[in-house]
């Protein structure tokens, strides 16, 4: 996944719910100097707030929060 991004860098959007994987994506994007965003985080936060339960481990949004969408798929 990151090989494609290194070849064609850009803004990264991801829909990962697993907190460990999301953190890994955030760290890798930060190391590459790329902005990235967890697309599901706001939705899961609303569920967490409404239901009063944890959102399943999604990382907080950050300047570098990638994807299930690669740079190649954005063409």
C-alpha positions in Angstrom: 0.0 0.0 0.0 2.7 2.6 1.0 4.8 1.8 -2.1 2.0 3.2 -4.3 1.7 6.2 -2.1 5.5 6.9 -2.1 5.3 6.8 -6.0 2.4 9.2 -6.1 2.1 11.1 -2.8 -1.0 13.0 -1.8 -3.7 13.4 0.9 -4.6 10.1 2.5 -8.1 9.2 3.6 -8.7 5.9 5.4 -11.6 3.9 6.8 -9.8 1.7 9.3 -11.6 0.9 12.6 -8.7 -1.1 14.1 -6.9 1.3 16.4 -3.5 -0.4 16.1 -3.6 -0.3 12.3 -4.9 3.3 12.3 -2.0 4.3 14.5 0.4 2.6 12.2 -1.0 4.4 9.2 -0.9 7.7 11.1 2.8 7.2 12.0 3.8 6.1 8.5 2.1 9.1 6.9 3.7 11.5 9.4 7.1 10.0 8.6 6.3 10.6 4.9 5.1 14.1 5.6 1.7 13.4 4.2 -1.6 14.7 5.5 -4.1 11.9 6.3 -7.6 11.6 7.8 -9.7 8.9 9.4 -12.9 9.3 7.5 -14.9 7.2 10.0 -13.7 8.8 13.2 -16.3 11.6 13.4 -19.1 9.0 12.7 -17.9 6.6 15.3 -17.5 9.5 17.8 -21.2 10.4 17.4 -22.1 6.7 18.1 -19.8 6.7 21.1 -21.3 9.9 22.5 -24.9 8.8 21.8 -24.6 5.2 23.1 -22.1 6.0 25.8 -19.8 3.2 24.7 -16.3 3.1 23.2 -16.2 3.6 19.5 -14.2 0.4 18.8 -10.7 1.9 18.9 -10.5 4.5 16.1 -7.6 6.9 16.4 -8.4 10.6 16.8 -8.1 12.7 13.7 -4.7 14.2 13.1 -2.8 16.1 10.4 -1.8 12.6 9.5 -4.5 10.3 10.4 -4.2 5.9 4.8 -6.2 4.5 3.1 -8.2 1.9 1.8 -7.7 4.5 -1.0 -4.3 4.6 -2.6 -2.8 7.4 -4.6 -3.2 5.2 -7.7 -6.9 4.8 -7.1 -7.5 8.5 -7.1 -6.8 8.8 -10.8 
